[in-house]
Amino acid sequence: MNPRAQVSSVFHLDKCIGCHTCSIACKNLWTDRKGAEYMWWNNVETKPGTGYPTQWEDQQQYQGGWEKNGTQLQLKMGGRGGLLGKIFHNPRLPTMDDYYEPFTYAYGDLTNAPAGDDQPTARPVSMVTGKPMNIEAGPNWDDDLSGSNIYAANDPGVVRLRAEEQAQMFAIEKMVMFYLPRICNHCLNAGCVAGCPSGAIYKRGEDGIVLINQEQCRGWRMCVSACPYKKTYYGWSTGKSEKCILCFPRQEAGEAPACFHSCVGRIRYLGVLLYDADRIESAALREDGDLAAAQRELILDPWDSQVLAAARKAGVPEQVLTAARRSPVYKFVKEWGIALPLHPEFRTLPMLFYVPPLLPLLAQDNQGVQKQAEEFFTTLEQARLPIEYLAGLFAGGNAEEVKAVYRKLMAVRIQRRHASVGDLADADVARARDLAQLSKETIDAIYRMTALTRIQERIVVPPMLRDQAVEAGMDPEVYKQEMGFGRRQPPKRRW
Amino acid sequence: MSWIKDILGPKFRAQEEFYRNRNQCDKVVRSTHGVNCTGGCSWNVHVKDGIVGWELQATDYPPLEPGLPPYEPRGCQRGIAFSWYLYSPLRVKYPYLRGVLSDLWRQAKATHTDPVSAWASIVEQPQHRKSYQQARGKGGFRRSSWDEVEELIAAATIYTIKKYGADRLTGFSPIPAMSMLSFAGGARFMQLLGGVNLSFYDWYCDLPNASPEVWGEQTDVAESADWYNSKYIALMGSNVNMTRTPDAHFLGEARHDGSKVTVLSPDFSMTSKHADWWIPVHAGQDGAFWMAVNHVILNEFHHQQKTPYFLDYLTRYSDAPFLIDLTEKDGSLRPGRMVTAASLERYKAEENAPFKYVVWDETSGQPRMPLGTLGFRWQTKKGEWNLQMIDGQDGSVLAPALSLLDGIADGHVEVLQVAFDDFSGGQVARRGVPVRYLETVSGRVPVTTVFDLAMAQFGVGRNLAGDYPQDYNAEQSPYTPAWQEKYTGVDRANVIQFAREWASTAEKTAGKCSIIIGAGVNHWYHANLIYRAGITALMLCGCVGKNGGGLNHYVGQEKLAPVAPWSTIMGALDWSRPPRFQNTPSFHYVHSDQWRYERTADESRINPVAERNAITAGHTIDHQVRAVRNGWLPFYPQFDRSPSEAVKQAEAAGAADAQQVVAWTVKQLADKKMKFAVEDPDAPENWPRVWFIWRGNALMSSAKGHEYFLKHYLGTHTNTVAPETAEESVKEVAWHTQAPEGKLDLVVDLNFRMDTSALYSDIVLPTATWYEKDDLNSTDMHSFIHPLQAAVPPCWESRSDWEIFKALAKKVSQLAEVHLPQPVRDIVAVPLQHDTPAEMAQPTMKDWSKGECEPIPGKTMPGLVVVERDYVNLYNRFVSFGPGARQNGIGAHGLSWSIEDCYDDLKRTSPTVEWNGGQYPSLAEAKDAANLILALAPETNGEIAWRAFEAEEKKVGLRLTDLAQDTRAVRTTFADLDRQPRRLLTSPCWSGLTNNGRAYSAYCLNVERLVPWRTLTGRQHFYLDHEGYIAAGEQLPTYKPKPDPNVLQDLIVTASDEKSIMLNYLTPHGKWGIHSTYGDNLRMLTLSRGCHPFWINDRDAARIGVVDNDWVEVFNDHGVVVTRAVVSARLPAGIAFIYHSPERTIGVPKSPLRGNKRAGGHNSLNRIRLKPNLMLGGYGQFTYGWNYWGPTGTNRDTYILVRKLQGEPRW
């Protein structure tokens, strides 16, 4: 056993309202500069939809992540030899069209236009060429089912469904959508790190945050290819790749990452998990449908004395162990089992987990008159989204994983209705609880964490122990005296 | 296999500093976003190197009671994008003046030493005037200086006062609550001048008229945390996940606490995602759904089950037990007027007996007069205005009969057939109603209860004879579940199930069912009826005035919490009263000449009425004229001459004092020697002349009929092709063959961004952004007050609104020394006001101008008041909190209290100003005004709260000060708000109770403490007892069909062809803007489609060969829009969206259909259409209040054609 600490997250999709506040919090702070305009370290996608970059989930096209080769795990884009061959030409890279051509407007023309015979307007202008352009794509182009018969219909998860299920999803009585916010998953078995020819990408020992060394990066862009989530980006102005840094400077100051802090749907939870680094490879080698479970098994119990002893031995600080016991992520993923990894079949062991959304009941159309299913609450059987679609997203196709989560979410609602209104029969409440295999107390704990918690309970940033980190390189007292002096310098460009 | 790099390579990891440096900042300042958005979120603005870098939400709101989710974080994608504006090329950095006007002004100044003469030399030369008017909106701005533009504006102001009258000066700024001092600065300036402030809430069509109709309240709603208390939430016309972003989490969280969420929406909206049931009701047909729900509830829960909680609630808190007389008309009985105490021998001598209403008391078997009705409110003896069910004469306890049905058995009650209008089928149903005959002073009168009428109206037969439906499947009989299917497209089984779930949840929880409602319903022509249909379901189930219950209307609503001291400052009431407050829908309808494009014949088909008679007949402009003459609505300019000129003429004619000036004026009007300006709005002397716009986008996002604004107000280019059709129809208004174009002499816009209004104005003044000034913010979405603060000083040459108006006041004062050196007397016409005894002015409708009654100011016609303006001291008055506040006290909603001691304290403890030997509390700085407001408001000062409740106790006669006891020591300063948002205290100016962290829910004060609603009966009204409502057939909740496109006059000259398709054009509030703000922000444009697209269903798009992201041309008679299409199956066929509200300045090409001129914005496609019965007034809750009552600017009943743009877009 080799316990390590990982700052991990849960996004509660039932609570997500698709507002994109998170995206802008991140944009304002990190990627609002030349060469980074098109980067959205945090983005939010409408599902069904093709996302950003377009159809990123389709690894037939992009060849990201890992695949099993017998008992071996290898990058889908190829081994080291193959990698080097692609350095100068990599056909699997997303192009600017797959992202979008960043644009702005000739805003100044409104004030500065000379007197004329018609009203001036601020034309769209390319941020790449500086010339007027037609806007044909954006980082959130299919928002709220925009262009549904082009984008939603070509969602790789939809394309996989049976024809009748596909047709269902676009009939108005079965229409549905939900949102999928995405950041870097700070994977345990990160494709980007493995793919980097320069060894510039690393996982921080103290918290597992995956970073690209801005001095070491040579801009080969293999990380862009290798990441199946397309969460590393090439900075065309600096010649370096960049990615979500999980706001480590904010976390080092004890604050939530900007996108977590700003999440107005209150869907985001953060906390440290202990996992067994020795079992990463074996976990990543399990069958598609077992990967979600395998990942749960990797996560270690922070109350278990053996785990604690091994962790101490591995150098995990005591304060971090304490934080692990307060981690909401541990509860969602391990204790309650209601949060699942996104596309575990990419085998990177992503450390961001999602609670799947509840969605409205189905209806039937009878010559223009619609009839809703008569259940009081939405149900597993009558929900608008095929369970297979969700299983394809969160469980490597294993529908049972998703069903188990839904039974639990429903049990919470039923028990709370019983407590707050009292119009349900005791037996029905007990049945829901049994089906979900949850105790009354656990249900109350899930309810509380879902609905009532303040930011201090949702976001439990472990102490980052900067004194010790600094000490590894210099005397913290000297650091204190000298910090901030000297010029800020961007990393050197490679050419 | 492990990628972990421990801290072992410090050199390797030194690069992490790159990101640390970016994150570090120098200070964090609490501020927020100050206009239109009711989010009211507290933000931390991060400043680095003296530059605003970014913002993140504050998370330190004080918690509410345990068991409620907290308010954090609040703040959405739009707010977090605000910092983009500060340094962007869209920022207005300097004062700008259009080149044409600049040249004229500089030439005029060269030849005239006096600026006022210089201005006269420009505007009195038609070709000069026309030259700069036609240049409006066409570029050519020139940078100016503050000195130059201030002088020009002051000159135009003085010129207008002298030449035409102060009421030709107009100011518009949207809902004040979000930056209340920025609003107040401009309003105070306007009111000290004698100018006109335009309303906003009704103009935006956000005022739900049903709220005044039912509750006598502008709007009062729950804070969003109270949604969590609700166990059944129905959302309609409100897309909270999209438009109430910071509040939406309460909805998502409520369902994890076992609440059922049902969303009624024609499209699969963002909020539908949170629904258990998404009911895709057809657009604008929610009313039909609720009428049928009420049918089921009344039948099952009131008739069959007689649910005790519901019946008790109706008896105590609604007008359901009050008696209505039945009047015979054309051979059948119809529901008539409310029976008053004046008609009963026993009570007729009581004070205000004609305004005290009666119930049938089961104990005595007599009609009796309970406390709390209108007459008790305004009688000499105080303390009897409460909801105790006690007789107002002898104090006996009453047991009112909800229904007279039981009396049938013992023979005292007859069943008579009463006629009920069915507007859906265009027929009249005759239904049996239990009736008693009352011996009145004018004979034997058949009466019944409101409850019995409601049962009949909704078609619940109760085994009575008549045209009652057999069962729920009676498709032709309103309002059965089967009947509604053809309108809503919703299966009858769902209606029945919904009604049962709704009512049984309410029964089990004592009223915890709520409706969240907004623009999607309120912007329809018959919105008041749709609202009443939903409100009926709430009232029937005892859900109003309960935590977790009630009607939660969220659109454009404002809750300016410290309203009492603020309104004193804003209206300059500390110096003179009354103010000139205009209802904007009427103003723009008349002045922008939109009435000229209507026909009586079409309007009457849009608004079917119960009976055509003098009340309901005629063109809408004629209704408008009547409403002004009768004192129901204000109108400015008021007369065909200057109001100060009128005083001079009166004096010349011998009037010695104000009373004689008024008498002279009345006589002039009666003799038709003086006319109301509204009777001839196109005559040049009646035009508004100068328009100040601040904090808003009056020429685009709120300008319904935008193209008519361009044509008739601005005199510049326009894309309307609509024919004028009113000439044959109008009777009360003068018709000019040629409509004026370019009524306005000067348009001044205060702005931080170059939006459409700025682009079309003559002068643009650079304002401080919301991160560059001090101000106050409150909302009804939560219960805190918090500040805007200057994180950095105003950038470039910008100044805060307060400073701008202060400087303009100073310039006006300087010019006044020459031009208006003496105080000026000015006669102000004001309508009959809600919350005053004028609620008893006109129990019946009589028109003095037709000789039906005497013209009596404040009774049968507008009130007339002579006031004195002091232009030389305008600036001094602006910066001083005047003695009028000390003398008259402050208050709101008909309640007031003295502040003499506070005023004197302020003079000792706060900054003061001195002039002409007087000393006054200072309003020189916005922060001074903020501290003054916080010190005088019951919501922020516990002692004042206690005092206000003490005043309320005297009126009501019940104990209330205990509500303020625990918080009596609370005081709040601006500095306190910097540290943390503060929770508002319970105050009698509002109807919710917030003690001990309880969530605010409207009308809890009324229900729990028996304080009456401010209505005729003091209770909630099912029945609207007004002659005009009876004539319109809206006295009971009813259904009126959605107007047919053929009568709407959107497409008279615009022809369709096979390349185009006609759709119902909707402009719901969107995801990427708050009105037009943020919609031009690069962040929002990047995350959406880079434009404000046209949403269309995929099948509709296919019919005209349009694919996603194609350019389309959207058009009708009013104007044209060119944008890109979003094709989505999320929308049903037959409707189209352009989310409110684009700018026509961002990426808008030209229109081939309109001669290749620049295409317009969303408001280019509509025209204001006013509903006449909302102009009624002079009685009970139907008396005027600014932003409280009046017709609204409805815009949803609009049809457009759309086709693919031909060729490439041209720029």
Interface residues (C-beta under 8 A of the other chain):
Chain A: R4 D14 K15 I17 G18 C19 H20 T21 S23 I24 A25 K27 N28 L29 W30 P102 F103 T104 Y105 Y107 G108 L110 T111 N112 A113 P114 A115 G116 D117 D118 Q119 P120 T121 A122 R123 P124 P132 I135 E136 G138 P139 N140 W141 D143 D144 L145 S146 G147 S148 N149 I150 A152 F170 I172 E173 M175 V176 M177 F178 Y179 N189 A190 V193 A194 I201 Y202 K203 R204 G205 E206 G208 V210 L211 N213 Q214 E215 Q216 I245 C247 F248 P249 R250 E252 A253 A258 H261 S262 C263 V264 G265 R266 A277 I280 E281 G315 P357 L358 L359 P360 L361 A363 N366 G368 V369 Q370 K371 Q372 E374 E375 F376 F377 T378 L409 V412 R413 I414 Q415 R416 R417 H418 A419 S420 V421 G422 D423 Y447 T450 A451 L452 R454 I455 Q468 A469 A472 G473 M474 G484 R488 P490 P491
Chain B: M1 S2 W3 I4 K5 D6 I7 L8 P10 K11 F12 R13 A14 Q15 E16 F18 Y19 R20 N21 R22 N23 Q24 G53 W54 E55 L56 Q57 T59 P63 G67 L68 P69 P70 E72 P73 R74 G75 C76 Q77 I80 A81 S83 S88 P89 L90 V92 Y96 R98 G99 V100 A135 G137 K138 G139 G140 F141 Y228 K231 N241 M242 T245 P246 A248 H249 G252 E253 A254 R255 H256 D257 G258 S259 K260 V263 F268 M270 S272 K273 H274 A275 D276 W277 W278 I279 P280 E485 G489 V490 D491 A493 N494 Q497 E501 S504 T505 K508 T509 K512 H717 M754 L759 K1071 D1080 L1082 R1083 L1085 T1086 L1087 S1088 R1089 G1090 C1091 P1093 D1098 V1107 D1108 N1109 V1126 V1127 S1128 A1129 R1130 P1132 R1144 T1145 I1146 G1147 V1148 P1149 K1150 K1157 R1158 W1211
